[in-house]
């Protein structure tokens, strides 16, 4: 089974369950256990590589949500290559 985790907490659970070898992709936020940082990023922030101000974050996120876009981006190449059988995710809460 191939697993992709879109949540840091789910990634931790996958490791606790001993399914590390089945975990084929994680998010840019998955940093525990430390080995999770070695997994390919399937999900990354739209701010990847930058440090925006809170005002810039608010503006970009508001615009993306108005356009029906998410606040994260999926790396389709990594996602397809991972051939996931199971995706672990959640709905985004309203802020």
Short mmCIF file of the C-alpha atoms (twelve columns), coordinates in Angstrom:
data_MODEL
# 
_entry.id   MODEL 
# 
loop_
_atom_site.group_PDB 
_atom_site.id 
_atom_site.type_symbol 
_atom_site.label_atom_id 
_atom_site.label_alt_id 
_atom_site.label_comp_id 
_atom_site.label_asym_id 
_atom_site.label_seq_id 
_atom_site.Cartn_x 
_atom_site.Cartn_y 
_atom_site.Cartn_z 
_atom_site.pdbx_PDB_model_num 
ATOM 1  C CA . UNK A 1  0.000   0.000  0.000   1 
ATOM 2  C CA . UNK A 2  1.242   3.508  -0.835  1 
ATOM 3  C CA . UNK A 3  0.237   6.324  1.517   1 
ATOM 4  C CA . UNK A 4  0.342   10.102 1.090   1 
ATOM 5  C CA . UNK A 5  -0.234  12.269 4.143   1 
ATOM 6  C CA . UNK A 6  -1.503  15.822 3.767   1 
ATOM 7  C CA . UNK A 7  -1.368  16.417 7.553   1 
ATOM 8  C CA . UNK A 8  1.605   16.490 9.918   1 
ATOM 9  C CA . UNK A 9  -0.400  14.768 12.665  1 
ATOM 10 C CA . UNK A 10 -1.400  11.987 10.263  1 
ATOM 11 C CA . UNK A 11 2.233   11.546 9.254   1 
ATOM 12 C CA . UNK A 12 3.118   11.031 12.912  1 
ATOM 13 C CA . UNK A 13 0.370   8.405  13.210  1 
ATOM 14 C CA . UNK A 14 1.664   6.586  10.121  1 
ATOM 15 C CA . UNK A 15 5.085   6.344  11.784  1 
ATOM 16 C CA . UNK A 16 3.613   5.180  15.101  1 
ATOM 17 C CA . UNK A 17 1.751   2.446  13.222  1 
ATOM 18 C CA . UNK A 18 5.044   1.294  11.698  1 
ATOM 19 C CA . UNK A 19 4.003   2.178  8.131   1 
ATOM 20 C CA . UNK A 20 7.000   4.389  7.327   1 
ATOM 21 C CA . UNK A 21 7.975   2.334  4.283   1 
ATOM 22 C CA . UNK A 22 4.484   2.726  2.813   1 
ATOM 23 C CA . UNK A 23 4.548   6.519  3.266   1 
ATOM 24 C CA . UNK A 24 5.418   7.896  -0.172  1 
ATOM 25 C CA . UNK A 25 4.634   11.607 0.240   1 
ATOM 26 C CA . UNK A 26 4.091   14.249 2.920   1 
ATOM 27 C CA . UNK A 27 3.554   17.989 3.264   1 
ATOM 28 C CA . UNK A 28 6.171   20.685 3.633   1 
ATOM 29 C CA . UNK A 29 5.102   20.923 7.291   1 
ATOM 30 C CA . UNK A 30 5.840   17.292 8.201   1 
ATOM 31 C CA . UNK A 31 8.897   17.398 10.426  1 
ATOM 32 C CA . UNK A 32 8.259   14.742 13.075  1 
ATOM 33 C CA . UNK A 33 9.659   12.279 13.432  1 
ATOM 34 C CA . UNK A 34 12.759  13.736 11.834  1 
ATOM 35 C CA . UNK A 35 12.776  10.952 9.227   1 
ATOM 36 C CA . UNK A 36 9.566   12.449 7.819   1 
ATOM 37 C CA . UNK A 37 11.642  15.352 6.490   1 
ATOM 38 C CA . UNK A 38 13.305  12.875 4.109   1 
ATOM 39 C CA . UNK A 39 10.023  11.975 2.392   1 
ATOM 40 C CA . UNK A 40 9.028   13.689 -0.875  1 
ATOM 41 C CA . UNK A 41 6.795   16.751 -0.539  1 
ATOM 42 C CA . UNK A 42 3.443   16.185 -2.192  1 
ATOM 43 C CA . UNK A 43 1.951   19.343 -0.670  1 
ATOM 44 C CA . UNK A 44 3.662   22.698 -0.278  1 
ATOM 45 C CA . UNK A 45 2.690   26.182 0.771   1 
ATOM 46 C CA . UNK A 46 1.818   28.795 -1.822  1 
ATOM 47 C CA . UNK A 47 4.415   30.873 0.060   1 
ATOM 48 C CA . UNK A 48 7.136   28.262 -0.337  1 
ATOM 49 C CA . UNK A 49 10.567  29.877 -0.029  1 
ATOM 50 C CA . UNK A 50 9.285   33.262 1.138   1 
ATOM 51 C CA . UNK A 51 8.475   34.880 4.455   1 
ATOM 52 C CA . UNK A 52 5.435   37.078 3.826   1 
ATOM 53 C CA . UNK A 53 4.038   39.550 6.313   1 
ATOM 54 C CA . UNK A 54 0.709   38.778 7.983   1 
ATOM 55 C CA . UNK A 55 -0.925  41.342 5.696   1 
ATOM 56 C CA . UNK A 56 0.501   39.653 2.599   1 
ATOM 57 C CA . UNK A 57 -0.638  36.270 3.864   1 
ATOM 58 C CA . UNK A 58 -4.156  37.582 4.436   1 
ATOM 59 C CA . UNK A 59 -4.288  39.184 0.987   1 
ATOM 60 C CA . UNK A 60 -3.012  36.152 -0.919  1 
ATOM 61 C CA . UNK A 61 -5.151  33.648 0.989   1 
ATOM 62 C CA . UNK A 62 -8.282  35.810 0.610   1 
ATOM 63 C CA . UNK A 63 -7.685  36.177 -3.132  1 
ATOM 64 C CA . UNK A 64 -7.052  32.447 -3.608  1 
ATOM 65 C CA . UNK A 65 -10.182 31.476 -1.691  1 
ATOM 66 C CA . UNK A 66 -12.281 33.972 -3.698  1 
ATOM 67 C CA . UNK A 67 -10.920 32.335 -6.872  1 
ATOM 68 C CA . UNK A 68 -11.805 28.875 -5.580  1 
ATOM 69 C CA . UNK A 69 -8.153  27.951 -5.121  1 
ATOM 70 C CA . UNK A 70 -6.624  26.232 -2.137  1 
ATOM 71 C CA . UNK A 71 -4.065  27.642 0.238   1 
ATOM 72 C CA . UNK A 72 -1.673  24.818 -0.544  1 
ATOM 73 C CA . UNK A 73 -0.363  23.441 -3.817  1 
ATOM 74 C CA . UNK A 74 -0.073  19.790 -4.750  1 
ATOM 75 C CA . UNK A 75 3.058   18.786 -6.622  1 
ATOM 76 C CA . UNK A 76 1.315   16.710 -9.276  1 
ATOM 77 C CA . UNK A 77 4.528   15.077 -10.479 1 
ATOM 78 C CA . UNK A 78 5.435   13.817 -7.003  1 
ATOM 79 C CA . UNK A 79 1.822   12.872 -6.318  1 
ATOM 80 C CA . UNK A 80 1.478   10.782 -9.482  1 
ATOM 81 C CA . UNK A 81 4.868   9.145  -8.930  1 
ATOM 82 C CA . UNK A 82 3.830   8.115  -5.398  1 
ATOM 83 C CA . UNK A 83 0.891   6.090  -6.791  1 
ATOM 84 C CA . UNK A 84 -1.117  6.501  -3.573  1 
ATOM 85 C CA . UNK A 85 -3.654  3.919  -2.499  1 
ATOM 86 C CA . UNK A 86 -4.529  5.991  0.565   1 
ATOM 87 C CA . UNK A 87 -4.653  9.780  1.050   1 
ATOM 88 C CA . UNK A 88 -4.903  11.151 4.565   1 
ATOM 89 C CA . UNK A 89 -6.308  14.679 4.645   1 
ATOM 90 C CA . UNK A 90 -8.982  16.907 6.167   1 
ATOM 91 C CA . UNK A 91 -11.232 19.768 5.169   1 
ATOM 92 C CA . UNK A 92 -9.822  23.269 5.673   1 
ATOM 93 C CA . UNK A 93 -11.498 25.090 8.537   1 
ATOM 94 C CA . UNK A 94 -13.049 28.496 7.913   1 
ATOM 95 C CA . UNK A 95 -10.998 31.328 9.375   1 
# 
